[in-house]
Amino acid sequence: MILIDTHAHIYLEQFAEDLEDVITRARDTGVETILMPAIDIRSIHQALELCDRFSGLFAMAAIHPSDTKTASDEDFEQVQSLCQNANIIAVGESGLDYHWDRSFDATQKKFLRLHARLAISEDLPLILHNREAQDDIIRILKEEKERSEHPERLRGIFHCFGGPPHVVPDIMELGFHFGIGGTLTFKNAGVPDAINEVPMEAIVLETDAPFLAPVPHRGKRNEPSHVRLVAERLAEVRGMTVDAVAEITSQNAKRLFALA
């Protein structure tokens, strides 16, 4: 069985003491590839350092929406430059987060547009963080797609998708995938219903490690090996074998990120 964790922040300090063991457990569970979204400029460099240390790891470049509050134009120029690195396989994670602080919505939207245009320019997938902002994200992506000379290049993942279900057609029309992680295993999160109309060909698996660990590890540190638990739960939801879920979602990720 081959699994791909399309979203794990294993460069964070939560993994400083046992990263080699974490990666070994991932390999033992069938996770052959781990993709690392960025939070800020420092995290891009941290992820690239891990790419040099371990095989099967790839990085992304972007500024997380919550970090755009203090980001500068110079920071985005660094993101642009770092996208030339061969180990950068996506622009992410970008998006909008309206949950905690609405004082810099305009800045978040500005950086989302910049990231979307960068993804199109570099022909890279765009990885999106959404918290209570799906309508604005979809509207902005549609606008950027319409203004682009290469609209076919706009593609990517709505990371940690949990609904609402009515946005599924818009996301699919945009050509984006749905990132499904540990929240699928949460009893009252409603993720199975949210993805009821999502075809398997549009789903990729993720952990968001060290966050959102699946049951039975909920509340503890998440790690890439736990993507197997997400695959098992998705198999139950869809009435499929775990092997079939692993095969389909891994092929989806390989096509999206142009992985061998």
C-alpha positions as CSV (number, residue, x, y, z in Angstrom):
1,M,0.0,0.0,0.0
2,I,1.3,3.4,-1.0
3,L,-0.1,6.5,0.7
4,I,0.7,10.2,0.3
5,D,0.4,12.8,3.0
6,T,-0.3,16.0,1.0
7,H,-0.2,18.4,4.0
8,A,2.2,18.0,7.0
9,H,4.1,20.7,8.9
10,I,6.9,18.3,10.1
11,Y,9.4,21.1,10.2
12,L,7.8,22.6,13.3
13,E,9.3,22.3,16.7
14,Q,6.9,19.6,17.8
15,F,9.0,17.2,15.7
16,A,12.5,18.5,16.7
17,E,13.2,15.6,19.1
18,D,12.1,12.6,17.0
19,L,11.8,13.5,13.4
20,E,13.7,10.5,12.1
21,D,11.4,8.2,14.1
22,V,8.3,10.0,12.7
23,I,9.5,9.5,9.2
24,T,10.4,5.9,9.8
25,R,6.9,5.3,11.2
26,A,5.4,6.9,8.1
27,R,7.5,4.7,5.8
28,D,6.5,1.6,7.8
29,T,2.8,2.6,7.3
30,G,3.2,3.0,3.6
31,V,3.5,6.8,3.4
32,E,6.2,7.2,0.8
33,T,5.7,10.9,0.1
34,I,5.2,13.8,2.5
35,L,4.4,17.3,1.2
36,M,5.1,20.3,3.5
37,P,3.1,23.5,3.1
38,A,4.7,26.7,4.3
39,I,3.6,29.2,7.0
40,D,6.1,31.9,6.5
41,I,9.5,32.5,4.9
42,R,11.4,30.7,7.6
43,S,9.3,27.6,7.3
44,I,10.0,27.4,3.5
45,H,13.7,27.2,4.2
46,Q,13.1,24.7,7.1
47,A,11.1,22.5,4.7
48,L,13.7,22.7,2.0
49,E,16.4,21.6,4.5
50,L,14.3,18.5,5.3
51,C,14.0,17.8,1.6
52,D,17.8,17.7,1.5
53,R,17.9,15.3,4.5
54,F,15.2,12.8,3.6
55,S,13.9,11.3,0.4
56,G,10.3,11.5,-0.5
57,L,9.8,15.0,1.0
58,F,8.7,18.0,-0.9
59,A,8.1,21.6,0.1
60,M,5.7,24.4,-0.8
61,A,6.2,28.2,-0.8
62,A,3.6,30.8,0.5
63,I,2.6,32.9,3.4
64,H,-0.2,31.5,5.6
65,P,-3.2,33.9,5.6
66,S,-2.8,34.4,9.4
67,D,0.8,35.4,8.8
68,T,0.0,38.0,6.1
69,K,-0.8,40.5,8.9
70,T,2.9,41.2,9.3
71,A,4.1,40.2,5.8
72,S,5.7,42.6,3.4
73,D,6.0,42.9,-0.3
74,E,9.7,41.8,0.1
75,D,8.4,38.6,1.8
76,F,6.3,37.8,-1.3
77,E,9.3,38.5,-3.5
78,Q,11.2,35.8,-1.6
79,V,8.3,33.4,-2.1
80,Q,8.5,34.1,-5.8
81,S,12.2,33.4,-5.8
82,L,12.0,30.2,-3.8
83,C,9.4,28.8,-6.2
84,Q,12.3,28.3,-8.6
85,N,13.7,25.6,-6.3
86,A,13.1,22.1,-7.8
87,N,11.8,20.8,-4.4
88,I,9.0,23.4,-4.3
89,I,6.1,21.6,-5.9
90,A,3.2,24.0,-5.0
91,V,2.2,27.4,-3.8
92,G,0.8,27.0,-0.3
93,E,-0.6,27.3,2.0
94,S,-2.5,30.4,1.1
95,G,-6.2,31.3,1.5
96,L,-8.3,33.2,4.0
97,D,-8.9,32.8,7.7
98,Y,-11.8,34.9,9.2
99,H,-12.0,33.0,12.5
100,W,-9.7,35.0,14.9
101,D,-9.0,38.4,13.5
102,R,-10.9,40.3,10.9
103,S,-8.8,43.5,11.1
104,F,-6.6,42.6,8.1
105,D,-9.1,41.0,5.7
106,A,-7.9,43.2,2.9
107,T,-4.3,42.1,3.3
108,Q,-5.3,38.5,3.3
109,K,-7.2,38.9,0.1
110,K,-4.3,40.8,-1.5
111,F,-1.9,37.9,-0.7
112,L,-4.4,35.3,-1.9
113,R,-4.6,37.0,-5.2
114,L,-0.8,37.3,-5.4
115,H,-0.4,33.6,-4.5
116,A,-3.0,32.6,-7.1
117,R,-1.3,34.6,-9.8
118,L,2.1,33.1,-8.8
119,A,0.6,29.6,-9.0
120,I,-0.7,30.3,-12.5
121,S,2.6,31.9,-13.6
122,E,4.7,29.0,-12.3
123,D,2.1,26.4,-13.3
124,L,2.0,25.0,-9.8
125,P,-0.9,23.8,-7.7
126,L,-2.3,26.2,-5.1
127,I,-3.0,24.9,-1.6
128,L,-5.8,26.7,0.2
129,H,-6.5,27.3,3.9
130,N,-10.1,28.2,4.5
131,R,-11.7,29.1,7.8
132,E,-15.2,30.7,7.6
133,A,-14.2,32.3,4.3
134,Q,-15.1,29.9,1.5
135,D,-17.4,32.3,-0.4
136,D,-14.7,35.0,-0.7
137,I,-12.0,32.4,-1.6
138,I,-14.2,31.0,-4.4
139,R,-15.1,34.4,-5.7
140,I,-11.5,35.5,-5.8
141,L,-10.3,32.4,-7.5
142,K,-13.0,32.7,-10.1
143,E,-12.0,36.3,-10.7
144,E,-8.3,35.4,-11.0
145,K,-9.1,32.5,-13.4
146,E,-11.2,34.8,-15.6
147,R,-8.4,37.4,-15.8
148,S,-5.6,35.0,-16.5
149,E,-4.2,34.1,-19.9
150,H,-3.7,30.6,-18.7
151,P,-6.9,29.7,-16.7
152,E,-6.2,26.0,-17.2
153,R,-3.2,26.3,-14.8
154,L,-5.4,27.2,-11.8
155,R,-5.7,24.0,-9.8
156,G,-4.9,22.8,-6.3
157,I,-6.4,21.6,-3.0
158,F,-9.0,23.0,-0.6
159,H,-7.0,21.8,2.5
160,C,-8.9,20.3,5.4
161,F,-12.2,20.4,3.6
162,G,-15.3,20.1,5.9
163,G,-18.0,21.9,3.9
164,P,-20.4,23.4,3.6
165,P,-21.6,20.9,1.0
166,H,-23.1,23.6,-1.3
167,V,-19.6,24.8,-2.3
168,V,-18.6,21.4,-3.7
169,P,-19.8,22.2,-7.2
170,D,-17.9,25.5,-7.3
171,I,-14.7,23.9,-6.1
172,M,-15.0,21.2,-8.7
173,E,-15.7,23.6,-11.4
174,L,-12.5,25.5,-10.5
175,G,-10.6,22.2,-10.9
176,F,-9.6,21.9,-7.3
177,H,-9.2,18.8,-5.1
178,F,-10.5,18.2,-1.6
179,G,-7.9,17.5,1.1
180,I,-9.4,15.1,3.7
181,G,-7.7,14.6,7.0
182,G,-8.3,13.7,10.6
183,T,-11.5,15.6,10.9
184,L,-13.1,12.8,8.8
185,T,-12.8,10.6,12.0
186,F,-14.4,13.2,14.3
187,K,-17.9,12.1,15.4
188,N,-19.7,15.5,15.1
189,A,-17.6,17.3,12.4
190,G,-19.9,16.4,9.6
191,V,-17.2,15.7,7.1
192,P,-18.7,12.5,5.6
193,D,-21.8,14.4,4.7
194,A,-19.8,17.4,3.4
195,I,-18.0,15.2,0.9
196,N,-20.9,13.0,0.0
197,E,-21.0,14.4,-3.6
198,V,-17.3,14.5,-4.0
199,P,-16.0,11.8,-6.4
200,M,-13.0,9.8,-5.3
201,E,-11.0,11.2,-8.2
202,A,-11.1,14.6,-6.5
203,I,-9.9,13.5,-3.1
204,V,-6.4,13.6,-1.6
205,L,-5.4,12.6,1.9
206,E,-3.5,14.7,4.5
207,T,-2.8,14.9,8.2
208,D,-2.0,18.6,8.8
209,A,0.5,17.3,11.3
210,P,1.1,18.1,14.1
211,F,-2.6,19.3,14.2
212,L,-6.0,17.6,14.0
213,A,-4.9,14.1,14.8
214,P,-7.5,11.5,13.9
215,V,-9.3,9.2,16.3
216,P,-8.0,7.4,18.4
217,H,-5.1,10.0,18.7
218,R,-7.4,13.1,18.8
219,G,-5.9,15.8,21.1
220,K,-2.4,14.4,20.7
221,R,0.4,15.3,18.2
222,N,-0.5,14.3,14.7
223,E,2.0,12.8,12.3
224,P,2.2,11.5,8.7
225,S,1.8,7.8,9.7
226,H,-1.8,8.7,10.8
227,V,-2.9,9.3,7.3
228,R,-3.5,5.5,7.2
229,L,-6.3,6.1,9.7
230,V,-7.8,8.7,7.4
231,A,-7.7,6.2,4.6
232,E,-9.3,3.5,6.7
233,R,-12.2,5.8,7.7
234,L,-12.7,7.0,4.1
235,A,-12.9,3.4,3.0
236,E,-15.6,2.8,5.6
237,V,-17.5,5.9,4.4
238,R,-17.3,4.9,0.8
239,G,-17.7,1.2,1.1
240,M,-14.3,0.5,-0.4
241,T,-11.2,-1.3,0.6
242,V,-8.4,0.6,2.1
243,D,-6.1,-0.5,-0.7
244,A,-8.5,1.0,-3.3
245,V,-8.6,4.3,-1.3
246,A,-4.9,4.4,-1.1
247,E,-4.4,3.7,-4.8
248,I,-6.9,6.3,-6.0
249,T,-5.9,9.1,-3.6
250,S,-2.2,8.5,-4.2
251,Q,-2.7,8.6,-8.0
252,N,-4.7,11.8,-7.6
253,A,-1.9,13.4,-5.7
254,K,0.8,12.2,-8.1
255,R,-1.1,13.7,-11.0
256,L,-1.8,17.0,-9.3
257,F,1.8,17.5,-8.1
258,A,3.5,15.9,-11.1
259,L,5.1,13.3,-8.8
260,A,6.8,10.3,-10.4
